[in-house]
Amino acid sequence: MTLHSLPLFVRLAGRPVMLLGEGEPADAKRRLLERAGAVIVGEAATASLAIVAIEDDLEARGAIDRLKARGVLVNAVDRPDDCDFTLPAIIDRSPVLIAIGTGGASAGLAAALRQRLEAMLPATLGPLADRLNAMRGAIRLVLPALDDRRRALGRAFAQGGPLDPLTAAPEAVPGWLVDATASPDRLVTIRLTSDDPDDLTLGQARALALADRIYAPAATPSAILDRSRADAVRIVSEVPPVEGEAGLTIWITPA
């Protein structure tokens, strides 16, 4: 499975961004850029990014071609095939930002998903992130090894865990840290019922997302493996692993 775009969060505060066009589409983009702290400039300026919000097709085409010839990355409103980057629907729980993109396929769908998810995410999510950031030094002292920190936080953030993002208050962080060094080593077997990742149970999907390493036969569908962390170690194996490895090990058996 390939990504049609790589999502990135770009810090624009104090940086120039070209904005071409007039009317409500341009005004909406202007408000978004101002919210991000960008310095809005015209085509004559120098910038790495540009938003073209011009309704006239010929005028828009000319502007897009000129900008791309200069090596500028372009977002062209309502012209997804001309976009080097797209602007997602945003859920703001600062410092937590959740971006929802459809690659320009349907801004309405992205907006509908944003509205649905917005209702699910508590106002405490941002303060929870701030508290974790403030305690980074203490967390590193208790869990100096990167793998140990990642495993401990993964368990804490799991559904029903002490730092479950949907339910935990920021004040829960110090209490969690007291017991954070407990690190059970586990081997979990996932028996596939099909090659469709949507057929994974909630528990199987959660285990894949937290796994330190994955043993799987060569024929295991990439769509299943893609449900794991990008930095999880993947080992091609036709036989199950020996128990005793540190952290969470997954053994996938075929459908």
C-alpha positions, 0 to 999 in steps of 0.5 A, spaced: 500 500 500 502 506 497 501 513 500 498 518 495 501 524 499 506 524 505 503 528 511 507 533 514 506 539 519 510 545 517 512 551 521 510 557 518 511 562 523 514 568 520 515 565 513 513 567 507 507 564 503 504 566 496 497 567 496 494 569 489 487 570 488 481 574 491 474 572 494 472 568 499 476 562 497 482 566 498 480 569 504 479 563 507 486 561 505 488 567 508 485 566 515 488 559 515 495 562 513 494 568 518 492 563 524 499 559 522 503 565 523 505 566 516 507 572 512 503 573 506 506 575 500 505 576 492 507 572 486 513 577 486 516 575 492 520 569 494 517 563 497 517 556 498 509 555 498 504 558 494 496 558 494 493 559 488 485 561 489 484 564 482 477 562 479 478 564 472 481 557 469 486 561 464 489 566 469 489 560 474 493 556 469 498 561 468 499 562 475 500 555 477 505 554 471 509 560 472 510 558 480 512 551 478 517 553 473 520 557 479 520 550 483 515 553 488 510 548 491 503 549 489 496 548 492 491 550 487 484 551 490 479 546 487 484 543 482 487 537 486 491 535 480 495 541 480 496 541 487 503 539 490 500 539 497 493 540 500 491 543 506 487 538 511 481 539 515 484 541 522 482 539 529 486 543 534 487 541 541 493 545 541 499 543 542 495 536 539 493 537 531 489 532 527 489 533 520 484 530 515 486 529 508 483 526 502 488 528 497 483 533 494 478 528 493 473 531 497 473 537 502 466 536 504 468 529 506 474 531 510 470 536 514 465 531 516 470 527 519 473 533 522 466 534 525 465 527 528 472 526 531 471 533 534 466 531 538 470 525 540 476 528 543 476 532 550 478 539 551 484 535 556 487 532 550 492 539 549 493 540 557 495 532 557 500 533 552 503 539 555 504 535 562 507 530 558 512 535 555 513 538 561 515 532 565 520 529 559 526 530 563 523 526 569 520 521 564 527 520 561 530 519 568 525 513 570 525 510 563 532 512 560 532 507 554 528 509 548 525 502 547 523 502 554 520 509 554 516 507 548 513 501 550 511 504 557 508 510 553 504 505 548 501 501 554 499 507 558 496 510 552 492 504 550 484 504 551 483 504 558 490 505 560 492 510 565 494 515 560 488 514 555 488 520 551 480 520 551 479 519 558 486 521 562 486 528 566 493 531 565 494 530 573 494 523 571 501 523 569 505 523 575 501 517 578 503 513 572 510 515 572 511 511 579 509 505 576 512 506 569 518 501 569 513 495 569 515 492 563 512 485 561 515 481 555 509 478 551 509 474 545 502 475 542 499 470 536 495 473 531 491 468 526 489 471 520 481 470 518 483 474 511 487 478 508 483 484 509 486 488 515 479 491 517 477 484 519 483 484 524 479 484 531 480 491 536 485 487 540 489 484 534 490 491 531 492 494 538 497 489 538 500 490 531 500 498 533 504 497 539 509 491 537 516 491 538 517 486 532 513 482 528 515 475 525 510 473 519 511 468 513 513 472 507 506 471 504 503 475 509 499 481 506 503 488 506 496 491 508 496 487 514 503 489 516 502 496 514 498 496 521 504 496 525 509 501 527 513 504 521 519 502 526 517 495 528 522 490 526 519 485 521 522 478 521 520 474 515 519 467 518 515 461 517 515 458 524 513 462 530 519 465 534 522 463 541 519 466 547 523 471 551 524 477 547 524 484 550 517 487 549 511 485 545 513 480 539 507 478 534 507 472 531 502 472 525 499 466 522 496 466 515 489 465 513 
